């Protein structure tokens, strides 16, 4: 018999222990993350009194897959477009918190007598909170619909992106023992380039592909396609030197803008839960009791630093970004932990050989303790902030911010910079990709100069729809017309901007020609000017360019136009906001109307729309009936939405109650004193009044036959009746009455 692979045995042990601990933590009403970490500690080799796993390497691979799925799901929930809509607020909060916590971590390491490089690495570890842990804690505590949760997740995503910069910075410092400003700037530009490129290309290709093949994509196919796209982006991100978590998040944020986002999230939820559990179990395996005892003081210092630092600087960061006092407290206190990025930075220091070996167990222990305290910090913030609504001053400030108008000059500058950056990034990407891949193939097929000519022609054809918007887009916009009508310097500025953008496009074409052509440079300049002029005047290029842009904008707004309520934007900055809540399976609300549930009167929220599959019921009436898995778009403040969500989640049939609704079959003997003796089946009320059905009649000889509605019930008959337990019990009482 073939021997069972050790990996299967290890997985069996992990999942059984995790299942038991999570049930215990569920009964204790504790976050499941803690149960997973405890399960990892029990199944690790550090625990001699319980069975332990043997192949740590395989489990680590599975845990990395868990991080990928968690970040992918996070991207599906909080899209990149939502972060951009937040403006500068999450950027201000993220930068302030990270700088303060980095400095606080360096100071804590210095007080404990660590070396400068260890202090810098510890500061980097403490600078970023755990996205996956907070996401899981919010989900377990039912806080995902709260307004502050969206702000926290936006800041955490920015922290993850800035975490890559932190890793580059620490690596440069470890190698050269000094801060290289040029390397930092280049790493920031490179990161911004790839993020923008991935988002633009992904938003143009992926939603279009899903939309055109929607009729062929069922649930099974959707799982395969979405996970395949996720891992493709993971491979791309890793190939250019970024974390797999960032790649997974980027693909999730791209798919979040499609109308398939909810279906994808629902389809992969079980896979995410499985691999996510393995990730948190693997974190628990890193804990060694000996290391905890040896470095207990350092652990206590770092835990106190994180709790106090995030509670103080986190709250201050959100206040500086414009959040209300209550939201700032809830947001700052909820970020009081470290997680997966701290482990990555600790591993980076070990791989570079610049940090001490004791940092990893200290960081893991600190992460576990702060993870355990996270829900209690959130509850503490709730008690401190109370249940007060946002201050009126904050509301008025946000309303004024919405009403603030932008001058034509500022609007025009913003538009031309944005279009130049976007199309410039796409142009650079196309040139780089074709020079790397197509040029060698063309030279191999047509010779050196012939291959250069073919490659150059194909490249210029591809660049034409990208170069035209750089020069011509927004030249006739409302802002440009307003500036031209003013005359003087305003009109001159518009004309100068057109000339600058024209020569920018000429410079790109010149670079391509000069790289491929053997002639003199001045011929290349003249040819580049001629080609750009032809591109500008070509109607075909104009149509292609407009079609590409309209496709991108349609993909970007498709989900919002299909399911996103326009009125949600009008609620921003006020106490009210919108939340999308799914009716759970087994809900007692299924089959009831909104009037029967009396949602507005009991919970203080308004059901603005019901989304069922791909259909919407906007402003549903009182007679609108709910069904399982309906998505309710409700409007209210944080307290009312949370109360409504808790009531909806609690009013669910338990597993033990389902037997009462199952169809059962009983036999009832008709005696001379029963009220149904001599009555036709259709007039007995068995179906209409008792909601039961006569499936057959057994005579005195034991013969059973099916009967219709015109059968007369006679004395001595035995009626076989089907129905629910409750209705059959009521019917039997009526027979024997």
Secondary structure as the mmCIF struct_conf table of DSSP 4:
data_model
#
loop_
_struct_conf.conf_type_id
_struct_conf.id
_struct_conf.beg_label_comp_id
_struct_conf.beg_label_asym_id
_struct_conf.beg_label_seq_id
_struct_conf.end_label_comp_id
_struct_conf.end_label_asym_id
_struct_conf.end_label_seq_id
HELX_LH_PP_P HELX_LH_PP_P1 UNK A 2 UNK A 5
HELX_RH_AL_P HELX_RH_AL_P1 UNK A 6 UNK A 27
TURN_TY1_P TURN_TY1_P1 UNK A 28 UNK A 29
HELX_RH_AL_P HELX_RH_AL_P2 UNK A 32 UNK A 43
BEND BEND1 UNK A 44 UNK A 44
TURN_TY1_P TURN_TY1_P2 UNK A 45 UNK A 46
TURN_TY1_P TURN_TY1_P3 UNK A 48 UNK A 49
BEND BEND2 UNK A 50 UNK A 50
BEND BEND3 UNK A 54 UNK A 54
HELX_RH_AL_P HELX_RH_AL_P3 UNK A 56 UNK A 77
BEND BEND4 UNK A 78 UNK A 78
HELX_RH_AL_P HELX_RH_AL_P4 UNK A 80 UNK A 85
TURN_TY1_P TURN_TY1_P4 UNK A 86 UNK A 88
HELX_RH_AL_P HELX_RH_AL_P5 UNK A 89 UNK A 111
TURN_TY1_P TURN_TY1_P5 UNK A 112 UNK A 113
HELX_RH_AL_P HELX_RH_AL_P6 UNK A 116 UNK A 126
TURN_TY1_P TURN_TY1_P6 UNK A 127 UNK A 127
BEND BEND5 UNK A 128 UNK A 128
HELX_RH_AL_P HELX_RH_AL_P7 UNK A 131 UNK A 141
TURN_TY1_P TURN_TY1_P7 UNK A 142 UNK A 142
TURN_TY1_P TURN_TY1_P8 UNK A 144 UNK A 145
BEND BEND6 UNK A 146 UNK A 146
HELX_RH_AL_P HELX_RH_AL_P8 UNK A 147 UNK A 176
BEND BEND7 UNK A 177 UNK A 178
HELX_RH_AL_P HELX_RH_AL_P9 UNK A 181 UNK A 212
TURN_TY1_P TURN_TY1_P9 UNK A 213 UNK A 213
HELX_RH_3T_P HELX_RH_3T_P1 UNK A 214 UNK A 216
HELX_RH_AL_P HELX_RH_AL_P10 UNK A 219 UNK A 239
TURN_TY1_P TURN_TY1_P10 UNK A 240 UNK A 241
HELX_RH_AL_P HELX_RH_AL_P11 UNK A 244 UNK A 255
TURN_TY1_P TURN_TY1_P11 UNK A 256 UNK A 257
BEND BEND8 UNK A 258 UNK A 258
TURN_TY1_P TURN_TY1_P12 UNK A 259 UNK A 260
HELX_RH_AL_P HELX_RH_AL_P12 UNK A 261 UNK A 285
TURN_TY1_P TURN_TY1_P13 UNK A 286 UNK A 286
HELX_RH_AL_P HELX_RH_AL_P13 UNK A 289 UNK A 294
TURN_TY1_P TURN_TY1_P14 UNK A 295 UNK A 295
HELX_RH_AL_P HELX_RH_AL_P14 UNK A 296 UNK A 309
HELX_RH_PI_P HELX_RH_PI_P1 UNK A 310 UNK A 314
HELX_RH_AL_P HELX_RH_AL_P15 UNK A 315 UNK A 320
TURN_TY1_P TURN_TY1_P15 UNK A 321 UNK A 322
HELX_RH_AL_P HELX_RH_AL_P16 UNK A 325 UNK A 334
TURN_TY1_P TURN_TY1_P16 UNK A 335 UNK A 335
HELX_RH_AL_P HELX_RH_AL_P17 UNK A 340 UNK A 352
TURN_TY1_P TURN_TY1_P17 UNK A 353 UNK A 353
BEND BEND9 UNK A 355 UNK A 355
TURN_TY1_P TURN_TY1_P18 UNK A 357 UNK A 357
HELX_RH_AL_P HELX_RH_AL_P18 UNK A 358 UNK A 385
TURN_TY1_P TURN_TY1_P19 UNK A 386 UNK A 387
HELX_LH_PP_P HELX_LH_PP_P2 UNK A 388 UNK A 391
HELX_RH_AL_P HELX_RH_AL_P19 UNK A 392 UNK A 403
HELX_RH_AL_P HELX_RH_AL_P20 UNK A 408 UNK A 446
HELX_RH_AL_P HELX_RH_AL_P21 UNK A 448 UNK A 472
TURN_TY1_P TURN_TY1_P20 UNK A 473 UNK A 476
BEND BEND10 UNK A 477 UNK A 477
HELX_RH_AL_P HELX_RH_AL_P22 UNK A 478 UNK A 486
HELX_RH_AL_P HELX_RH_AL_P23 UNK A 488 UNK A 516
BEND BEND11 UNK A 519 UNK A 519
HELX_RH_AL_P HELX_RH_AL_P24 UNK A 521 UNK A 537
HELX_RH_AL_P HELX_RH_AL_P25 UNK A 539 UNK A 563
HELX_RH_3T_P HELX_RH_3T_P2 UNK A 566 UNK A 571
TURN_TY1_P TURN_TY1_P21 UNK A 572 UNK A 573
BEND BEND12 UNK A 574 UNK A 575
STRN STRN1 UNK A 577 UNK A 582
HELX_LH_PP_P HELX_LH_PP_P3 UNK A 583 UNK A 584
TURN_TY1_P TURN_TY1_P22 UNK A 585 UNK A 586
STRN STRN2 UNK A 587 UNK A 587
TURN_TY1_P TURN_TY1_P23 UNK A 588 UNK A 591
STRN STRN3 UNK A 593 UNK A 593
HELX_RH_AL_P HELX_RH_AL_P26 UNK A 594 UNK A 597
TURN_TY1_P TURN_TY1_P24 UNK A 598 UNK A 598
HELX_RH_AL_P HELX_RH_AL_P27 UNK A 599 UNK A 603
BEND BEND13 UNK A 604 UNK A 604
STRN STRN4 UNK A 606 UNK A 612
TURN_TY1_P TURN_TY1_P25 UNK A 613 UNK A 614
STRN STRN5 UNK A 615 UNK A 618
TURN_TY1_P TURN_TY1_P26 UNK A 619 UNK A 619
TURN_TY1_P TURN_TY1_P27 UNK A 622 UNK A 623
HELX_LH_PP_P HELX_LH_PP_P4 UNK A 624 UNK A 624
STRN STRN6 UNK A 625 UNK A 625
HELX_LH_PP_P HELX_LH_PP_P5 UNK A 626 UNK A 626
TURN_TY1_P TURN_TY1_P28 UNK A 628 UNK A 629
HELX_LH_PP_P HELX_LH_PP_P6 UNK A 630 UNK A 630
STRN STRN7 UNK A 631 UNK A 636
HELX_RH_AL_P HELX_RH_AL_P28 UNK A 638 UNK A 650
BEND BEND14 UNK A 651 UNK A 651
STRN STRN8 UNK A 652 UNK A 652
HELX_RH_3T_P HELX_RH_3T_P3 UNK A 655 UNK A 661
BEND BEND15 UNK A 662 UNK A 662
STRN STRN9 UNK A 664 UNK A 669
TURN_TY1_P TURN_TY1_P29 UNK A 672 UNK A 673
BEND BEND16 UNK A 674 UNK A 674
TURN_TY1_P TURN_TY1_P30 UNK A 675 UNK A 678
STRN STRN10 UNK A 680 UNK A 680
HELX_RH_3T_P HELX_RH_3T_P4 UNK A 681 UNK A 683
BEND BEND17 UNK A 684 UNK A 684
TURN_TY1_P TURN_TY1_P31 UNK A 686 UNK A 690
STRN STRN11 UNK A 693 UNK A 698
TURN_TY1_P TURN_TY1_P32 UNK A 700 UNK A 701
BEND BEND18 UNK A 702 UNK A 702
STRN STRN12 UNK A 704 UNK A 705
TURN_TY1_P TURN_TY1_P33 UNK A 709 UNK A 710
HELX_LH_PP_P HELX_LH_PP_P7 UNK A 711 UNK A 711
STRN STRN13 UNK A 712 UNK A 712
HELX_LH_PP_P HELX_LH_PP_P8 UNK A 713 UNK A 713
TURN_TY1_P TURN_TY1_P34 UNK A 715 UNK A 716
STRN STRN14 UNK A 718 UNK A 723
HELX_RH_AL_P HELX_RH_AL_P29 UNK A 725 UNK A 735
TURN_TY1_P TURN_TY1_P35 UNK A 736 UNK A 736
#
